[in-house]
Amino acid sequence: MPVDLAPPPPRLSTLDSLFLDFDGTLVELADSPEAVHVSRALADRLDALAAHMPGRLAIVSGRSIAQLDALFGPQAEHLTLAGSHGAERRSPENGHSQPETPDHLATATQEMRAVAEANDLYFETKSFGAGLHYRRNPDAEQLALREAAAIAERHGLTLQPGKMMVEVRLPGDKGQAIETLMETPAMRGTVPIFFGDDVTDEDGFVAAAALGGAGVLVGPMRATAARYRLPDVAAVHEWLAQALENAE
């Protein structure tokens, strides 16, 4: 077991930019993506932080921006969002940027749906990808990984394993999303701090460190590029509350 990491100091300065993963970091993981709920307290806290550090708070998620909008409601318009692992971005200052959707993505999505229906897997469609969740059928893990890998290779897409799921999607990762956002006027020259829980967040930890910042692993200790760790989602909420109180 790697040596455990200390928690991050609960403060934010005018020289910091804050990046937050969503599932497993801001909200608990659920049996299906639709079962997740954003509490009013969390939405209000992020709203307050975004107002205190304008342009320097971003949610970086594997979910699409449309999904995040549905979860946060009107308050999502106040946040910078990098959805679909960074394939699309939106901020109050710069609007919505997204790639064209290639025809082969629709074909891959249909093939992923067929695998899900034939093997008792939960199918998730995304703006720029599709996922197979096997949390309710863990014995199907290897099948899901094998079928998704074949679909990704067949259509030139990225294979992205995650916690009890696997997806195929357009290329891009959370590290690239952070690097791109750090070039915006509000974030340029600041220090990035990225909170995430999954292996899909490791690219973000590496990018944050390379830019002079740090990653914060949420959940059990494992091999990671993060510098700090918090034990669970509740600890993240407490850190955000303290950081807001201590913010410069």
N, C-alpha and C positions, 0 to 999 in steps of 0.2 A: 504493500500500500504506500503511495507517495506521501511525503510529509504534508501534514495538514497546513492550510493557509489561514492567515489572520483575516478578520473581517475588514472591509474598507472603512476608512475614517468617515463618519457621518457628516460630511460637509461638502459644499460646492462653492467654488469661487467664480468670479467673473471671467476667469481664464479656463474654465472647464466646459466641456460639452458632454451631455449625458445621452447615452444610447441604451435602449431597453428592448430586449427580446419580449415576446408576449406570452405564448403558452409555456407553462412551467416556470415562468419568471414573474410575470405580473398576475397571472391567474393559474390556478391549479389545473393540471391535466385532467381530462375527462374521457369517458368511453367513446364519445364522438365529438367532433369539433362544434357541433350545434348545441351541445350541452353546456358550453362555457358561458358564464355570465360575468359582465363587468359591473361591479358595485358602484353605486353613486359616490361612495367615499373615495374609491380609487380614481374615478373619472375626475372628481373635483380636485383631488391632490395633484394629478398630472396637469390639470388645467392651471392650477396655481403655480406649479413649477414652471410651466411653459410661459406664463406671464412674467415670472421673475427672471427667467433666462431666455428672452425672446430669440427664437431661431436656433437655440442651442440644446434643445431636447428633441430626440427622435425615437420613435418606435421602429425597430428593425425586425421584421417578422417573416416567417414562411407563409403566413396568410396573405391573401390579396388585400389591397386597399379597400375594395368593396366589402369584404368581410369585416375589416376593422371598423369601417364606417357603421356597419350594422350593429356592431357591439358597443361602440362608444357613443353613437348618436351624434347630435349636432356638435358636441365638444371635439369630435375628431377633426373638425375644420381648423381648430386652434393648434393642432400638433403637426410636426413634420413626420411623415410616414414613409418608410421604405418597405414595400410589400413584395411578396413573391420572391423572397431571398434577394431583394434589391433590384429585381427586373423592372419594377415600377417605383416611382417616387412622387411624393406630393408634399408641398409646403405652402403655408400661407403667403410667402413671398414669391415663390417661383411656379406655383401651379402644379399640374399633373404631367409627369413625363413617363411614357411607357412605350415599349417596342411594338412593332406590328406582330400580330398573331399568325404564325405560319400554318399552312394547311395541314402539314404532317402532325401538328400538335393535336388537332381534332381527331385524327385517326388514332394516335397513341392513346388519347383519352377514352375513345370507344373500346380499345383493346384492354385498357386497365379496368374499365367497367365490367367487361365480360369476365375477366379473371375474378373480380370481386363477387359477381353473381354466381359463378360456378363453384366458389370455394368458401362461402360463408364469411366473406371479408366485408368490412365497411369501406365503401367507396367515397372518396372526397374529390369533387371537381374544384379546380382553382382557375384563376384568370389565365395563368401561364404554366399550368401543369395539372397533374392528377395524382391522388394518393391512395394507397391501400393500407388500411388500419387493421391490425390483427390483435388488438388488446383484448377483444372478446373471444378470440380464437388463437391463442398463442402457439398452438401446435402447427399453425399454418405459416409460421415465420419464414422458414426456408423456402417454401413454395412461393410466398409473396416476393421475397428478395430475388429468387431466380426468375420469375416471370417479369418482374419490373425491370430487371437488368437486361433481359432479352428485348423488351419493348424499347428501352432507352437506346440500346445499341442499334436497333433496327431503324430508328427514326432520328438518330443523331442528337439525342437529348441527354441532359445530365441526370444521373441516378443519385438520389439523395436519401440515404437511410436516416431514420430518426428514432425517437422513443416509441416502440411498438407500432411503427409504421414505416413505409417506404414510398417515395414519390418519384415521378419523372417530371422534368420541368425544363424550361429554357435555361441556357447557361447563365452563370452569375452566382455570387455568394455574398454573405453578409459582410465579409471583409472588404470586398469591392464596394459595397453600398456605403460603408463607413468612410472609406477613402474618398468616394465621390462627394458625400455630404460634407466632409471636412474641407472641401474646396469652396463651399458656399461662403459668401461674405461674412455671415454671422459666426461661422465656425472656424474660419481660417485663422491659424495662429493660436488656437486654443488646444487644450489637452483632452483627448477623448477617454471617457470611462464607459465601458460596455458591460452590461449585465446579461448573462445568458445561462441556460441550463444544459443544453443538448450538445452532442458532437457537431451539430450543424452550426453551433456558435463559435467553434474553435477558430475558424477563419477570422471572425470578428475580434477575438482575443488577440490573435497575432497582429492584425492590422492596428488595433488600439495601441499595443506595445510598441510597434514600429514607429508610430506617430508620437511617441513620448508619453502615452497614457497607460491604461491598464485594463485588464479584463477582470470581471467578478463572476466566479462560478457559483451558480445557485443549485443547491442539492448536495448529495453525498460526494465525498472527496474521490477523485479519480485522477489519472494522468491528464494534465491540462496545461494550456499556455496562459491561463489566468494567473494573476498575482494575488488576488484575494478570493474569499469564499464566504457565502452566507448559506445557512442550512436549508432554507425553504422559502416559499412564497411569502409567508407571514413575516419573515425576517426582512425581506425586500420592502414590504409595505412599511415596516417600522423604520427602516433606513431612510426611505423617501420622506417620511414624516419628520425625522430628525434633521435630514439634510435641508428640508424646507425651513425649519425653524432656525437653522444655523447659516442659511445661505447669505452670502455677502451681497 
